[in-house]
Amino acid sequence: MTAPDLWTLENERIAAGFSPLCGVDEAGRGPLAGPVCAAAVILPQGLELPGLNDSKKLSEKQRDALYDEIVEKAITYGVAFATVEEIEERNILGATFLAMGRAAEQLKVVPALALVDGNRDPGLAIPTETVVKGDGKCADIAAASILAKVTRDRYMYQMAEQYPQYGFEKHKGYGTKAHYAAIRAFGPSPIHRPSFLKKMH
């Protein structure tokens, strides 16, 4: 069962004349390494996706299964990165908005309204409503959170092969004890975010 209330907010917006809706979310704002990833998704209204929820509440196996279903059943979707260089240049919030804009630009259907997770308007080229904790309230945002998270995790698995000493496959670049220890032992890699390492002691 898709949690029934996951469609409540969207159904209200659709009833008010906003259709189609897209959900937008990101993954990877917090890590010390790797890009930030964003996704934009337009699901068919009322689509049942068993287990759909905020990506942080799902296991990797559940996310992978839902990823395949979302990609197959979405009307259209986009997934995009902002690089470590862009994070350094614009700060993490600016880079997140850049990734969200890129993801939204890939949509093959222009949404009447974008529902964006969080409380900051990313300045997309389409009307936008921010939804705090949207990934647990809106089906489209939950779907976007899964696409962004799975895409970013898969990228970090590739980086783990390139830079095996950091254990990216385990922590995906987040600041775990083992990750900090690896940075101390080996120094930062080209995919570490220098501004995020300033806080290291």
C-alpha positions in Angstrom: 0.0 0.0 0.0 1.1 3.5 -0.8 0.4 5.3 2.5 -3.1 6.7 1.7 -2.3 10.2 2.9 0.7 10.4 0.5 -1.8 11.6 -2.2 -3.9 13.9 0.0 -1.9 17.2 -0.6 -1.5 16.4 -4.3 -5.2 15.6 -4.8 -6.1 18.9 -3.2 -3.7 20.8 -5.6 -5.0 18.8 -8.6 -8.6 19.6 -7.5 -7.6 23.3 -7.4 -6.5 23.1 -11.1 -2.8 22.3 -10.7 -2.1 19.4 -13.0 0.2 17.8 -13.7 2.3 18.0 -10.5 5.9 17.1 -10.1 7.8 16.3 -6.9 11.4 17.5 -6.4 13.9 16.3 -3.8 17.6 15.9 -3.3 20.1 13.5 -1.8 23.6 14.2 -0.6 23.5 17.6 1.0 25.3 16.4 4.1 28.2 14.2 3.0 31.8 15.2 3.0 32.4 13.8 -0.5 30.7 13.4 -3.8 28.1 15.4 -5.7 24.6 16.4 -4.6 21.8 14.7 -6.6 18.3 15.9 -7.3 15.3 14.3 -9.0 12.0 15.6 -10.4 9.1 13.1 -11.0 5.6 13.3 -12.4 3.7 10.2 -11.3 0.2 9.2 -12.7 -2.3 10.6 -10.2 -3.2 8.2 -7.4 -0.6 5.6 -8.5 -0.3 2.8 -6.0 3.4 2.1 -5.3 3.5 -0.4 -2.4 6.0 0.7 0.2 6.5 4.2 -1.2 7.8 6.4 1.6 10.6 8.9 2.4 13.8 7.2 1.1 15.5 7.6 4.5 12.9 5.2 6.0 13.5 2.4 3.5 16.2 -0.2 3.3 18.5 -0.2 0.3 16.8 -3.2 -1.1 13.4 -1.5 -0.8 14.7 1.6 -2.5 16.2 -0.3 -5.4 12.9 -2.1 -6.0 10.9 1.1 -5.8 13.5 2.9 -8.1 12.7 0.4 -10.9 9.0 0.8 -10.5 9.1 4.6 -10.4 11.2 4.7 -13.5 8.8 2.3 -15.3 5.6 3.9 -14.2 6.4 7.7 -14.0 4.9 9.9 -16.7 8.3 11.5 -16.9 11.3 12.1 -14.6 14.7 13.8 -14.5 17.7 13.1 -12.3 20.8 15.4 -12.2 23.9 16.1 -10.2 25.8 19.2 -9.1 29.5 18.6 -8.9 31.9 19.0 -6.0 33.3 22.0 -7.8 29.8 23.6 -8.0 29.2 22.9 -4.3 32.5 24.7 -3.5 31.7 27.6 -5.9 28.0 28.1 -4.9 27.8 26.5 -1.5 25.7 23.4 -0.9 22.3 25.1 -1.0 23.1 26.9 -4.3 24.4 23.6 -5.8 21.3 21.7 -4.6 19.1 24.3 -6.4 21.3 23.9 -9.5 20.8 20.1 -9.5 17.0 20.6 -8.9 16.8 22.9 -11.9 18.7 20.5 -14.1 16.4 17.6 -13.0 13.2 19.7 -13.7 14.5 20.7 -17.1 14.6 17.0 -18.1 10.9 16.5 -17.6 9.2 15.8 -21.0 5.9 17.3 -19.7 5.8 20.8 -18.2 4.3 20.6 -14.7 1.7 23.1 -13.6 3.2 23.1 -10.1 6.4 21.7 -8.6 6.2 20.4 -5.0 9.7 20.8 -3.5 10.8 19.1 -0.3 12.0 21.5 2.4 11.3 25.2 3.1 13.5 26.9 0.5 12.3 27.7 -3.0 15.0 26.6 -5.5 13.9 29.1 -8.1 12.8 26.7 -10.8 11.3 27.9 -14.1 7.9 26.6 -13.0 5.5 27.6 -10.2 6.7 26.0 -7.0 5.4 25.1 -3.6 7.7 24.1 -0.8 6.6 21.2 1.5 8.4 20.7 4.8 9.1 17.0 5.3 7.5 16.5 1.9 9.2 13.2 1.3 6.9 11.7 4.0 3.8 13.6 2.8 3.7 13.6 -1.0 3.9 10.7 -3.3 5.7 12.6 -6.0 8.3 14.0 -3.6 8.8 10.5 -2.0 9.4 9.1 -5.5 11.9 11.9 -6.3 13.7 11.2 -3.0 14.1 7.6 -3.9 15.4 8.3 -7.5 17.9 10.9 -6.1 19.1 8.7 -3.3 19.5 5.5 -5.4 21.3 7.4 -8.2 23.7 9.0 -5.8 24.4 5.8 -3.9 25.2 4.0 -7.2 27.6 6.8 -8.1 29.3 6.5 -4.7 29.7 2.7 -5.3 31.6 3.6 -8.5 33.7 6.1 -6.6 34.5 3.4 -4.0 36.1 1.4 -6.8 38.2 4.4 -7.8 39.2 5.4 -4.3 38.9 2.2 -2.3 40.7 3.5 0.8 37.8 5.7 1.9 35.0 3.1 2.3 32.5 5.1 0.2 30.5 1.9 -0.4 29.7 1.8 3.3 29.0 5.5 4.2 28.4 7.0 0.7 30.6 10.0 1.7 28.8 10.8 5.0 31.0 11.8 7.9 31.3 8.5 9.8 34.1 7.8 12.3 35.7 5.4 9.7 35.5 8.0 7.0 37.1 10.7 9.1 39.9 8.2 10.0 40.5 7.5 6.3 40.7 11.2 5.5 43.3 11.6 8.3 45.3 8.6 7.0 45.2 9.3 3.3 44.2 13.0 2.9 41.2 14.1 0.9 40.4 12.6 -2.5 39.5 14.7 -5.6 35.8 14.1 -4.8 35.9 15.4 -1.2 34.3 18.8 -0.6 37.1 21.0 0.8 34.6 23.4 2.5 33.1 20.5 4.4 36.5 19.3 5.7 37.3 22.7 7.3 35.4 21.5 10.4 37.7 18.5 10.8 40.1 18.6 13.8 
